[in-house]
Amino acid sequence: MAESSNLLINDSSSIRNFNHVVYEDVLKLAKNEIIRVLKLEDDEEQDEIINDLLKNGRQSLSKYKKDLIPEIYDAAIDGNDCELMKYLKNYFEQQWKVEYGSSNEWFTSFLNEYSNDVNYDSYQCVLNRTAEYGNKYLNDCPILSIVLQLLFKDINNERFNKTNVFNDIWFTITNNGLKSIEKYSEYINEHVMFELIHKKQLVLFQALREYYHPELFKLLEE
């Protein structure tokens, strides 16, 4: 039994190490591509600009407008299909799958499902929002935030930026539990909401477990 337990620990450690290597490769590639696209090779602010972009998204680029060639800056803020957004989206998508999904297979499966079927547009919308604003809407549990953004697809960018509806949903569901999503039925497909509440689809239940997990450990330590 002890030997079996040690094997599981070793396997888990190996997986974490592998995922760390993969994430470092993704990070390195993203940095190199951003340097190339923005022509930052000789810029003293290179590291600051890149780290800001990977944390706070494309909107943070406005702080460095004076450091960039005007034509390069204009191209970088031009819509969701420009080169910069392409590499930011790739970075954040890999972060979702490698950093957040490596120990949560259900989350990776959920992302794959949404990126390949009728929900593709919703998936791209959330990915674009993340590339634009970085961690702004991820709160203290990225997995729960991403799941909520994908499920409540009728909350568009304008509502995210001009109302508190997403924060209200977050506060309500984390304090009152899964069934409280009925309060926000106007923003979610009725059939999807029914399946979530009755746990025929477990993704939101699992995301909430992920949110409560560190809080539970804090209580046990007290």
Secondary structure as UniProt FT lines:
FT   HELIX           2..38
FT   TURN            41..42
FT   TURN            44..45
FT   HELIX           46..56
FT   HELIX           58..67
FT   HELIX           70..76
FT   HELIX           83..94
FT   HELIX           95..100
FT   TURN            101..103
FT   HELIX           105..116
FT   TURN            118..119
FT   HELIX           120..133
FT   TURN            134..140
FT   HELIX           142..151
FT   TURN            153..154
FT   HELIX           157..162
FT   HELIX           165..176
FT   HELIX           178..187
FT   HELIX           190..197
FT   TURN            198..199
FT   HELIX           203..221
//
